[in-house]
């Protein structure tokens, strides 16, 4: 009996040992021990960049996509089920919480940047202050970029700049822009003045921060009709002169420049495609990460639907902007298959031809289905809002691999997955040096920068006027995610968008005209100010602390289809 | 298209051989034995003048019974059976009747007449309330039980001839809802005890031979002695920690002292689909497609130009299109089971040894039909090391079950991973095979000028290529050893160590194919994964039982247990470019080793965790009339932070046997037994991902980035992956149970009743948080779900002479309601795109509604005329902008003049209000006949066989003929439109159907040859035929109304996107006991 009691006592002591309940995570660290090394810091920074790809996993709800389809130069398109595409074009909503994936991705990026900015001091073993400042500067740059995209898209958003979880209302635009200006100032001051090429491509530089500052300044002062950009943390203001100093520095010291031929910026000129692309006679593609790229979202080849990687590791815009099934094959070589989003407004083609008949950039940017491809099928796979014009900057570029047509040159060049949906590796250029030159012109109101851009297109120099600059931006930067915001800041949006009504289109192959929905483009723009609906689910989760933007949440704002 | 299916073929050959063996034993060996016995019978028949009789007494399993008393009626002349069940008696009267009686068995009287050999099978007295049931760390007399439990006998499971234990439990367990998650062989069941209490892990805790956490699917029904389900909190409380969803105790067969018995049980069956939707033929399809185009303002298709060859064949009547579902139907799919059981031993040592093999082919998926096979080996033994005159002092024993199963299947998931769905929507104008016998692929399309749509691909070929070549193997070893020491009469110490080992491997191959412009795979893909690990449980209990003054019965138990899991690792790899393209046999990573961009390599330790527990139980009863039970359990779980680890789970229960009271004597004539019982208790649940309390930093490959211009180097990123919840702790389910057990009419009629209210508090839920918090939500203790219900059981058993029959009817009613969700909106949203791309959320958990209810628009028929639409508008009712005659009338529930999100409401509930089971059995001499039925009522199913947004060319079922095509033609099915018109795009009640059904699960007719051929060397030789799933009575229009699929969510069911149905099976079987 005694023995048994002993045995039970023993086993009880053994079992009660809490050690049995202590477990260790074998695949994660925690904030108690992270970040502590420079490697940790770099991984943290990579984690922030990763949210750029995260947003592109759901491209149809993102900033870039919206600015393209909502602009006057492109329609919605897609198949008849792609109301998301057509809704963007008409400044209308298609479903509750439609921009939520983008909203989530951006705030994830912001949270990660906040975490990095708060915790980088814990890291030991920096090689130099410069090394630390580069990481910190990039974190500030990214946070500014994220808030700028949110502000351009939604107008006012909650401003979260610490890792504390708090249910807060939208901040006034001035406050958010002040924070953006502050972060960009930090980024400019922290990062070194070495040429762009001293940093691995994909990382933000001082030059990218200066260029983004100029863009932010132009948008904020233009749209909100202000002269200066406020700076948070009692940083005073950023005035135009200061921005000009920075943009001049960027032009002069960054090492960036224009490539020789406009056409070699785009992948249709790549060697693997060009060998079979008889109609193309220009120089070969300069590739991603060329000297004109100031900041870009990078893509790669390990991609899947989220099992191991993420969809946004490949350029999903390229897929969405591709030709709908039954086109995109040998008959439309080298333009490949996709979801048919964003047909080009034929007015862009005609206005451009009239205005600048000898501009090589027109045919270098737009594919004319009548003349540029062997045999194009109208109404393929129920294509909607079809004009016969497609942009060529971000579109699947096919190639022949030993006689077999493959969905992308990247399959041969980079060994990308041989799948039309995930094979696109073309970087998405957010800031191109040509834009820097044009912003320089616009800020300084002189034609120097602008004429460098024209010279590259073999066009004669012109003298500066805002009208000339507006045109130049429209031609040079077509389909690069800028047009819609340019219209907004110039105050041209309502009329320019309304001019889409009445343009000849085909729906499922049947001739018709682009028509007004929800009261028309102009009414929609005026109702919303060009901003979009805050995701309804987020408003509900906030118990009403977040409020819906004007012009949204009413049946009139809902696009239910053609 | 060279394809190597050798592996699968060899499986088939093996199965065929086994089937032959089974048939052989039925047709050859049995008659041989029979002839031998006829001789013996004849010889005995001639010696009838002897005035003595002898024979063997066995139980229903053919086990000999020792010490059975045999008395010549009306005399004192008698004897008892020996250890082999034999007896011999000299009769005093040639017209004698013998009374066979044995405790726990129904006594039997046999008239000797002229027989000299009388073998008797005594039937266990099922009415005896002294029967023991398993209650967790012990057993208890049924009549003393104060909680709500069910016991199902292993034989009752086995006689249903199902491959899985849960499949057989279905009709026999009121309050336990068991639903197939797919009819594909080897797929799991959803088990919900007394209503869904959580949207997390809702499966009950399985305790196999005392070891918690085993997998019931690894067992063969023939290995099971009994299954006990502990439904109320008080019964389950002894397993407190993980008992919130109930406890299922499985006991495998144990050895019994006595003669060595060998049994062989086998069946072989043929399965077919019993209901297939009628799909459009080629001609019908062309007509419908042209009508769609007409409605869209388009010209009809020029079929002759688009599909020149097929059009010709259709027109001249030589071909009527492909019925894809028919094409993949595996006619007479084989199912079989073979089980050998050897039992025996002495009082000192006994054992039970078994081997079984079971195999089931799928009814859909040809030519790569799913296949599930399982081999089980089990050995259980018990040894008495030290014994005194009254009891065993030291006992030792072990249970060991090894199982090896193999499974291959086709896609049964969402609309993009469901081959049944793909066949339902497959284009009937596309042939399955080309003239060379290869799959009709892109080259065949080009060759034939098939030009309707470039993206249309052969769904059969894509099933084979994309989802058909896979194999899942798993090994599991479940072992436990125990030591029992009983130093004095009333005190028992038991120590048991349980060990679970699992290992699994998976292999998949996707060959190169080119089926259409969008369905092509220019490089092949091989993937393999493997994992192996173990867990253990160590338990010590001390129990004491004592009766004082013959009245006060008291027993107590204290114990401690610890569990540790996660000692294991997994490895996985996938790669492209096999050195043996097209060969499934060679689809191994070693044959595709060149590292490229598609290379995926992974390897990780299993997440580890532990549980420490202390528990105690006191049972007291006064003269078996007043009962009380008190249980307390404390559990610590590694899933929670240090200060929030421990949960305490108390329970109390009481019972009163009314019929023991003296004032009830007057009712003894009709009321044999009546007990009232009541219980209250709390149970816990800790099944969440670990480390929710910690601000973890994750490094997964989905959160990296590509820097530089090398497109192949993904740089690893780190990110805070969760908003930590440091105070996360146990979920508690609290349950009140009130019940009655009663028996009437000389124990023939049994009636049980239970009422319960189960409240799951501090529900562990991953509730959405504001996106501005920047990371993933943690689990929180954030909600309350209430389940209230009633369970009824009615049994009737009677023996009239040699005719026995029994009826068992059970039913359960349950009401499920979410009463609190602690996030800001009080809703857990379901996903989008379930029925088709672009459709919105269709189910959710929300306060005031059943968990996972269907959410959408109510409809009010179809607009018949423009005038009607105008009238609606004039009345201020919401009508969609584009509405035209033939469109669905969405109901403007809030009357705000617009159809908006605010008009959506509950349009269906996937949980049945009422579930029931019925068993009827008859026995007469050697014959037995039984019928089993199961049913569920009051729930809805969301059905959509078309994922319309993906392609307007998807096929329809002939339901399309009921569409609206002019005023008065239909008030239910809208006009035909292309793709995702709001008619189909809006989730509404047009997708919802009532799911009520009654399934006749099993009808079996058996005959025991032993009753004719008394002296054959078997104690039992039963042949039987069974029909499974003979009838389903339902108004549901789909293939199978029993649908556990819920978009891979445990808390949702009843979504039919092309559900793999359960088969109708005819089988023949044999039970032999030597």
Interface residues (C-beta under 8 A of the other chain):
Chain A: X1 X4 X7 X8 X11 X12 X14 X15 X16 X17 X18 X20 X21 X22 X23 X24 X25 X26 X27 X28 X29 X30 X31 X32 X34 X35 X40 X43 X44 X45 X46 X47 X48 X49 X50 X52 X53 X54 X79 X80 X81 X83 X84 X95 X96 X100 X103 X104 X107 X108 X110 X111 X112 X114 X115 X158 X160 X163 X165 X167 X168 X200 X201 X202 X203 X287 X288 X289 X298 X299 X300 X301 X302 X306 X308 X309 X310 X313 X325 X326 X328 X329 X337 X381 X382 X404 X406 X410 X411 X414 X415 X416 X417 X418 X419 X420 X425 X508 X509 X510 X535 X536 X537 X538 X540 X541 X542 X543 X555 X558 X560 X561
Chain B: X296 X297 X298 X453 X454 X455 X485 X487 X488 X491 X493 X495 X517 X518 X521 X522 X523 X538 X540 X542 X560 X561 X562 X564 X566 X596 X597 X598 X600 X602 X604 X605 X607 X608 X609 X610 X611 X612 X614 X636 X637 X638 X642 X645 X690 X691 X694 X695 X696 X697 X698 X699 X701 X702 X703 X704 X705 X706 X707 X708 X709 X711 X712 X713 X714 X715 X716 X717 X718 X719 X720 X721 X723 X768 X769 X770 X771 X772 X773 X774 X775 X823 X824 X825 X827 X829 X837 X838 X840 X878 X880 X881 X882 X898 X899 X900 X901 X949 X952 X978 X979 X980 X981 X982 X985
